C-alpha cells in the first residue's frame, strides 16, 4: 500500500480565468495557495477535507464522468446564496430516496457538482 500524505483533484479548465472566477468568487471557496504567473497559473482551493487545484489549460472540457461532491451544513441556504451569486442551478435541492438532500450545479466547463446536506437522522452521521 502506498502511504498517501496529501491529495487533491486537478482540474485543467478550457478558460482558467473563468474557472477561477467560478470557484473563487461564485462558489466562494477559500484559497489554500497560488503558484506560477499568467493566465494559466495555479490556484489551489480548500475543499472540505481535500483540495481542488485549478491550473493549466485544456483544449476541451474534462471527461463527462468527472463530478465533484461537496457537503454543506444547509443545502437550502447554499442554494439561496449560490443563486444570489449568479450560479446556474441544474437541479434545486431534493431529498433523495437514500436520505441525502442534493442540489446539482455545474462549473463553466460543465463539470457537474453535487452539493449535499446530510440530515441529522441519516446513517452517515453515525459511526457503527
N, C-alpha and C positions, 0 to 999 in steps of 0.2 A: 504494500500500500504506500502510495506517495503521501508524504506529510505536507499537506497544503497549509501554508501560513497566511495567505490572503487570497481574495478573489475579486473579480469584477466582470461585469458584462461590457464587452467592447462593441460600440456602435459606430459604423462608418456611414455617415449621412450623405445624401446627394447634395445638400446645401448646408454646410456646417453652421453658418451664422443663423439660419432659420431654425435649425435644430437646437442650438444653444439658447435662442430666444424662447423656444417652446419649453425646454426642460428647466431652464433657469428662471425665466420670467413668468410664463404661463402656469407651469406646474409648481413653481416656487421651490425647486429642490436646492438645498444648500450646497455650495461648492466646497469640496474636500481639498482639491488642489488644481492648479493650472500649470501647463508646461508648453514650451515652444512659443512661436510667434506667428503672426499672419493668420489668414482666414482658416487654415486647417490645423491651427493649434489645438492642443488637447485640454479638455475640461473634464474633471472627474467629480461627479456629484455623489453625495451621500444618498443611499437608497436603503433606508432601514438598516438591516444587518449587513448590507453589501454596498457595492459601488457601481455606478454607471459611468463609463468613460465614453465621451463623445469626442472623436478625434479623426483626423484624416478626412478623406472624401471617397465616395464610391460612385461609380458610373450609374448604378441602378439601386433601387431600394433593397433593403435586406430581404432574405428569404421569407416567404409568406408564413412559414412556421414559427418565426421568432415572435414571441409575445412576452410582455412583462407583467408581473403580478405584484401589485402594490397594496399592502394592507394599511388601512387608516382606522382611526378610532370611530369616526362617524361619517359614513358614506353620504348621507343626505347633506351634511354641512360641506363636505368636499364637493359634491355636485353643485351646490349653490355658489361656492367660491370659484370653482373652475369655469362655470358658465359666465360668471361675472368678469373673469379674466379673458373671455373670448375663446375658450377651449370648446371645440365641437364634440358634443357627446354623441357617440354612436348608438348607445342604448342607456337610458336612465336607470337608476338603481332599482333592482328587482330582487326579492328574496327567492333564492333558487331552491329546488326540491331538496338539495343536500344541506340546506340551512344557512348558507352564506348569503350576504346581501352584496350583489355585484353590480357595478356600473362599468361600461366599456367606453373608452376614448381611443383616439389614435394620434400618433405623432405626425409631423409633416410628411414623412415618407410612407405613412400607412402602417407603421408598427402598431399592432393592437396592444392596448394596455388595459388590463382589468384592475379596477380599483375596488378593493374588497373590505367589507366590515365583517368581523367575526362576532356574532351576537353573544351576549353573556352566557346563554344556555347552550351554546354549541360545543360539541366534544373537543374541538381544537383548543378550548380554554382550559381543559382539564388534563392533568397528567395521570397516567394509569398507576 
